[in-house]
Amino acid sequence: MGQLFKVCKALTIAGSDSGGGAGIQADLKTFQEFGVFGMSVLTAVTAQNTTGVHGVYPVPLDGLEEQLKSIGSDLTPDAVKTGMLFSGDYIEKVAYFVKKFGWNNLVVDPVMVAKGGATLLGKEALEAMHMYMLPAAKIITPNIPEAEALTGIKINSNEAKCEAARILFDNGADYVVIKGGHGEDAYVSDLVFNGVEIWELADKRIHTKNTHGTGCTFSAAIAAELAYGKTAENAIHSAKRFIQTAIENGIDVGSGHGPVNHFAYRRLPHEQY
């Protein structure tokens, strides 16, 4: 019989992507790649493939609550990440149990729009996001359109990006990571703010249509590293390397936006880790 060892656990609270490239599927694949035991609380089922989102079907609110209670009563996670939370009621419910169970390593990926353009988080949920999720977040990881929606600022310059980061920090998040994937520059630059310092993480832009699940995967990688006890800064840096490798080695499936490659990182030669 093999020797038992301590397992770090991470929980994803998000929607299901039937195409397997984003949502809880991407999160669980990422957790597995980091050697973290993954758990899930499902907020909604989506009918989705590489061409877009064709339907969103929320889990009943009492079903969401029972899932959260089941995890909290038996499988305390070392880190938690959220993805698509569907509506204000769902956001409030999730935030209540995050606080109730003392889940402090919370990564909030404020999923609002899918790659195909479908809206996944209604406007009425923005207030709930500000009121309930941001104060609970250790790290929030919006892309530029999401940061614009959350702050009301048009981000068309680095100064505007810095201002948006400060607003999100002032709303409660300990760390703000505004992702730079929406742009045409030769390099993708993610801005990080911790309330004291602002710095950027830059990598060469990869011109590919296979970027489905990028945000989910990045935030899940951060959560996985937090589950191991890594600092926020180290977790963000590690997740950046992981997602860059996953994009560089994307998987060409389907006829639309294919997924990033979740298993590319572990196939690197050891000295590149």
C-alpha positions as CSV (number, residue, x, y, z in Angstrom):
1,M,0.0,0.0,0.0
2,G,1.4,3.4,-1.0
3,Q,2.3,6.0,1.6
4,L,-0.3,8.7,2.3
5,F,0.7,12.3,2.0
6,K,-0.9,15.6,2.6
7,V,-2.9,16.9,-0.3
8,C,-3.4,20.6,-1.0
9,K,-7.0,21.3,-2.1
10,A,-8.4,24.0,-4.4
11,L,-12.1,24.8,-5.1
12,T,-13.5,26.3,-8.2
13,I,-17.0,28.0,-8.1
14,A,-17.9,28.5,-11.7
15,G,-19.9,27.5,-14.7
16,S,-19.5,24.4,-16.8
17,D,-18.2,24.6,-20.4
18,S,-19.5,21.7,-22.4
19,G,-16.6,22.3,-24.9
20,G,-14.1,21.6,-22.1
21,G,-11.9,24.7,-22.7
22,A,-13.0,27.1,-20.0
23,G,-15.1,27.1,-16.8
24,I,-14.8,24.4,-14.2
25,Q,-13.3,22.0,-16.8
26,A,-10.3,24.4,-17.4
27,D,-10.0,25.0,-13.7
28,L,-9.9,21.3,-12.7
29,K,-7.4,20.5,-15.5
30,T,-5.2,23.3,-14.2
31,F,-5.4,22.2,-10.6
32,Q,-4.4,18.7,-11.7
33,E,-1.4,20.0,-13.6
34,F,-0.2,21.7,-10.4
35,G,-0.7,18.6,-8.3
36,V,-3.6,20.1,-6.4
37,F,-6.8,18.2,-5.5
38,G,-9.6,20.0,-7.3
39,M,-13.2,20.4,-6.2
40,S,-16.0,22.2,-7.8
41,V,-19.3,24.1,-7.1
42,L,-21.3,24.5,-10.2
43,T,-23.2,27.8,-10.8
44,A,-24.5,27.1,-14.3
45,V,-24.4,24.8,-17.2
46,T,-23.5,26.3,-20.6
47,A,-24.1,24.9,-24.0
48,Q,-20.8,25.9,-25.5
49,N,-18.2,25.0,-28.0
50,T,-15.4,26.8,-29.8
51,T,-17.8,28.9,-31.8
52,G,-19.5,30.5,-28.8
53,V,-22.0,30.1,-26.0
54,H,-25.3,28.8,-27.2
55,G,-27.2,28.6,-23.9
56,V,-26.8,29.3,-20.2
57,Y,-28.8,27.3,-17.6
58,P,-28.3,28.3,-14.0
59,V,-28.2,25.8,-11.2
60,P,-31.1,26.5,-8.8
61,L,-30.0,28.7,-5.9
62,D,-30.6,26.1,-3.3
63,G,-28.5,23.7,-5.3
64,L,-25.7,26.2,-5.2
65,E,-26.1,26.5,-1.5
66,E,-26.0,22.8,-0.9
67,Q,-22.8,22.4,-2.9
68,L,-21.1,25.1,-0.9
69,K,-22.3,23.6,2.4
70,S,-21.0,20.1,1.3
71,I,-17.5,21.5,0.6
72,G,-17.4,23.7,3.7
73,S,-18.5,20.9,6.1
74,D,-16.0,18.3,5.0
75,L,-13.4,19.4,2.4
76,T,-12.0,22.7,3.5
77,P,-10.1,24.2,0.5
78,D,-6.7,25.8,0.8
79,A,-7.6,28.2,-1.9
80,V,-10.8,29.1,-3.8
81,K,-11.4,30.7,-7.2
82,T,-14.6,32.0,-8.7
83,G,-15.5,32.3,-12.4
84,M,-19.0,32.8,-13.9
85,L,-21.3,33.6,-11.0
86,F,-24.4,34.3,-13.2
87,S,-26.2,37.0,-11.2
88,G,-26.3,39.2,-8.1
89,D,-28.1,36.6,-6.1
90,Y,-25.5,34.0,-6.8
91,I,-22.6,36.4,-6.1
92,E,-24.2,37.3,-2.7
93,K,-24.7,33.6,-1.9
94,V,-21.2,32.6,-2.7
95,A,-19.7,35.6,-0.8
96,Y,-21.8,34.6,2.3
97,F,-20.4,31.1,2.4
98,V,-16.8,32.3,1.6
99,K,-17.1,34.5,4.8
100,K,-18.9,31.8,6.8
101,F,-16.3,29.2,6.2
102,G,-13.3,31.6,6.4
103,W,-12.0,30.9,2.9
104,N,-9.3,33.6,2.8
105,N,-7.3,32.6,-0.3
106,L,-10.0,33.8,-2.8
107,V,-9.1,34.5,-6.4
108,V,-12.0,36.3,-8.2
109,D,-12.1,36.1,-12.0
110,P,-15.0,38.4,-12.8
111,V,-16.2,36.5,-15.9
112,M,-18.5,38.7,-17.9
113,V,-18.1,38.0,-21.6
114,A,-17.2,34.8,-23.4
115,K,-14.8,34.8,-26.4
116,G,-17.7,34.5,-28.7
117,G,-19.2,37.7,-27.4
118,A,-22.0,36.3,-25.2
119,T,-22.7,38.1,-21.9
120,L,-22.2,35.8,-19.0
121,L,-22.7,38.2,-16.1
122,G,-25.6,40.7,-16.2
123,K,-25.2,44.4,-15.4
124,E,-27.3,44.0,-12.3
125,A,-24.5,41.8,-10.9
126,L,-21.9,44.6,-10.9
127,E,-23.2,46.1,-7.7
128,A,-23.2,42.8,-6.0
129,M,-19.6,42.2,-7.2
130,H,-18.5,45.5,-5.7
131,M,-20.5,44.9,-2.4
132,Y,-19.7,41.3,-1.7
133,M,-16.9,39.8,-3.8
134,L,-14.3,42.5,-4.0
135,P,-14.0,42.9,-0.2
136,A,-13.5,39.1,0.1
137,A,-10.9,38.8,-2.7
138,K,-7.3,38.2,-2.1
139,I,-6.7,38.6,-5.8
140,I,-9.0,39.9,-8.6
141,T,-8.0,39.1,-12.3
142,P,-10.2,41.1,-14.7
143,N,-9.3,41.6,-18.3
144,I,-9.5,45.1,-19.7
145,P,-13.3,45.0,-20.7
146,E,-14.1,43.6,-17.3
147,A,-12.0,46.2,-15.5
148,E,-13.8,48.9,-17.5
149,A,-17.2,47.5,-16.6
150,L,-16.2,47.3,-12.9
151,T,-14.8,50.8,-12.7
152,G,-16.6,52.8,-15.3
153,I,-13.2,53.9,-16.7
154,K,-12.3,53.6,-20.4
155,I,-8.9,52.0,-20.3
156,N,-7.1,53.4,-23.4
157,S,-3.7,54.1,-21.7
158,N,-1.4,52.8,-19.1
159,E,-2.5,55.7,-16.8
160,A,-6.1,54.7,-17.1
161,K,-5.2,51.1,-16.4
162,C,-3.4,52.2,-13.2
163,E,-6.4,54.3,-12.1
164,A,-8.7,51.3,-12.6
165,A,-6.4,49.1,-10.6
166,R,-6.4,51.6,-7.7
167,I,-10.2,51.7,-7.8
168,L,-10.5,48.0,-7.6
169,F,-8.0,47.9,-4.8
170,D,-9.9,50.6,-2.9
171,N,-13.0,48.4,-3.3
172,G,-11.4,45.7,-1.2
173,A,-9.2,43.4,-3.3
174,D,-5.7,42.8,-1.8
175,Y,-4.1,42.4,-5.2
176,V,-5.4,43.5,-8.6
177,V,-4.2,41.9,-11.8
178,I,-5.5,43.7,-15.0
179,K,-4.7,41.4,-17.8
180,G,-3.5,42.9,-21.1
181,G,-4.6,40.3,-23.6
182,H,-7.1,42.7,-25.3
183,G,-4.8,44.7,-27.5
184,E,-2.5,44.6,-30.5
185,D,0.9,45.4,-29.0
186,A,3.8,43.1,-29.6
187,Y,3.9,42.3,-25.9
188,V,1.0,41.4,-23.6
189,S,1.5,43.3,-20.3
190,D,-0.4,42.4,-17.2
191,L,-0.6,45.2,-14.6
192,V,-0.3,44.1,-10.9
193,F,-1.1,46.4,-8.0
194,N,-0.9,45.6,-4.3
195,G,-1.9,48.9,-2.8
196,V,1.8,50.0,-2.6
197,E,3.5,49.1,-5.8
198,I,2.5,48.8,-9.4
199,W,4.5,46.5,-11.7
200,E,3.9,44.8,-15.0
201,L,4.4,41.2,-16.2
202,A,5.1,41.2,-19.9
203,D,5.4,38.4,-22.5
204,K,5.5,38.2,-26.2
205,R,2.0,38.3,-27.8
206,I,1.2,35.0,-29.5
207,H,-1.0,35.5,-32.5
208,T,-3.4,32.6,-32.3
209,K,-7.1,32.0,-32.2
210,N,-6.7,29.2,-29.7
211,T,-7.1,31.3,-26.5
212,H,-10.4,29.9,-25.1
213,G,-10.2,29.5,-21.4
214,T,-7.2,31.8,-20.9
215,G,-8.7,33.8,-18.0
216,C,-10.1,30.8,-16.2
217,T,-6.8,28.9,-16.5
218,F,-4.7,31.9,-15.3
219,S,-6.8,32.4,-12.2
220,A,-7.0,28.7,-11.5
221,A,-3.2,28.6,-11.6
222,I,-3.0,31.4,-9.1
223,A,-5.4,29.6,-6.8
224,A,-3.4,26.3,-7.1
225,E,-0.2,28.1,-6.1
226,L,-1.9,29.8,-3.2
227,A,-3.2,26.4,-2.1
228,Y,0.4,25.4,-1.7
229,G,1.1,28.3,0.5
230,K,2.9,30.5,-2.1
231,T,2.8,34.2,-1.6
232,A,0.4,36.2,-3.9
233,E,3.4,37.6,-5.8
234,N,4.9,34.2,-6.4
235,A,1.5,32.7,-7.4
236,I,0.9,35.4,-9.9
237,H,4.3,35.0,-11.5
238,S,4.0,31.3,-11.7
239,A,0.5,31.5,-13.2
240,K,1.8,33.9,-15.8
241,R,4.5,31.4,-16.9
242,F,1.9,28.6,-17.0
243,I,-0.6,30.5,-19.1
244,Q,2.0,31.8,-21.5
245,T,3.2,28.2,-22.2
246,A,-0.4,27.1,-22.5
247,I,-1.1,29.8,-25.2
248,E,2.1,29.2,-27.0
249,N,1.2,25.5,-27.4
250,G,-2.6,25.9,-28.0
251,I,-4.7,22.9,-29.0
252,D,-6.3,23.1,-32.5
253,V,-9.8,21.6,-32.0
254,G,-13.1,22.9,-33.3
255,S,-13.7,25.5,-35.9
256,G,-13.7,28.6,-33.7
257,H,-11.6,29.7,-30.7
258,G,-9.7,26.6,-29.6
259,P,-8.5,26.1,-26.1
260,V,-5.2,26.7,-24.5
261,N,-3.0,23.7,-23.8
262,H,-3.3,22.8,-20.1
263,F,-0.7,20.1,-20.2
264,A,2.0,22.0,-22.1
265,Y,3.8,23.3,-19.0
266,R,4.7,19.9,-17.5
267,R,6.1,18.7,-20.9
268,L,8.8,21.4,-20.8
269,P,12.3,20.2,-20.0
270,H,12.8,20.4,-16.3
271,E,15.4,23.2,-16.4
272,Q,12.7,25.5,-18.0
273,Y,10.4,25.3,-15.0
